[in-house]
Amino acid sequence: MNKHTTAPSISSEDLLSKLEGVERRLHDVEANTEESRTREEMLTNKMGIVGELGDRVAQQDASIQDVKLSVGQMGIRLGDCVTTVAFELMKA
């Protein structure tokens, strides 16, 4: 048995129309890709800024802890001084 297959015929206009559709979709994909790259770059920059801000917050937290420690030590010294003065006044 011989089977003959015939190639489906398509008009030049139909083929051109389909090619134009493919070209439009390709252009849309390229535009979306560029937009995605731009957004990715912006997000990367923002992530870097957030990281820098996080580092600054950590430095400020360390400074705050240092100040608290210094204030605590000054309070102890002041308490010692007041106690010494009070004893001296009681002796007098």
C-alpha positions in Angstrom: 0.0 0.0 0.0 1.4 3.3 -1.0 0.4 6.2 1.0 0.9 9.6 -0.5 1.0 12.5 1.9 0.4 15.9 0.7 2.0 18.9 2.3 -0.6 21.2 3.7 -0.7 24.3 1.6 -0.6 27.7 3.3 -0.9 30.9 1.5 1.8 33.5 1.5 -0.4 35.9 3.4 -1.1 33.4 6.1 2.5 32.6 6.5 3.5 36.2 6.6 0.7 36.9 9.2 2.0 34.0 11.3 5.6 35.3 11.0 4.5 38.8 12.0 2.7 37.3 15.1 5.9 35.4 16.1 7.9 38.6 15.6 5.5 40.6 17.8 5.7 37.9 20.5 9.5 37.8 20.3 9.6 41.6 20.6 7.3 41.5 23.6 9.5 38.8 25.3 12.6 40.9 24.6 10.9 44.0 26.1 9.8 42.0 29.2 13.4 40.6 29.5 14.9 44.1 29.5 12.3 45.3 32.0 13.1 42.3 34.2 16.8 43.0 34.0 16.2 46.6 35.0 14.0 45.6 38.0 16.6 43.0 39.0 19.4 45.6 38.9 17.2 48.0 41.0 16.5 45.3 43.5 20.1 44.4 43.7 21.0 48.0 44.4 18.3 48.3 47.0 19.5 45.1 48.7 23.0 46.6 48.9 21.6 49.8 50.5 19.6 47.7 53.0 22.8 45.8 53.8 24.7 49.0 54.4 21.9 50.3 56.6 21.9 47.1 58.6 25.7 47.5 59.2 25.1 51.1 60.4 22.4 50.0 62.8 24.7 47.3 64.2 27.4 50.0 64.7 24.9 52.3 66.4 23.8 49.5 68.6 27.4 48.8 69.6 27.8 52.5 70.4 24.7 52.6 72.5 25.9 49.6 74.5 29.2 51.4 75.0 27.4 54.5 76.3 25.2 52.4 78.6 28.3 50.8 80.0 30.0 54.1 80.6 27.0 55.6 82.2 26.7 52.6 84.5 30.4 52.9 85.5 29.9 56.6 86.1 26.9 55.8 88.3 29.0 53.4 90.4 31.9 55.9 90.7 29.4 58.7 91.7 27.8 56.3 94.3 31.3 55.6 95.7 32.0 59.3 95.9 28.7 60.1 97.6 29.3 57.3 100.1 32.8 58.5 100.8 31.5 62.1 101.3 28.7 60.9 103.5 31.1 58.9 105.8 33.4 62.0 106.0 30.4 64.1 107.0 29.3 61.6 109.6 32.8 61.7 111.1 32.8 65.4 111.4 
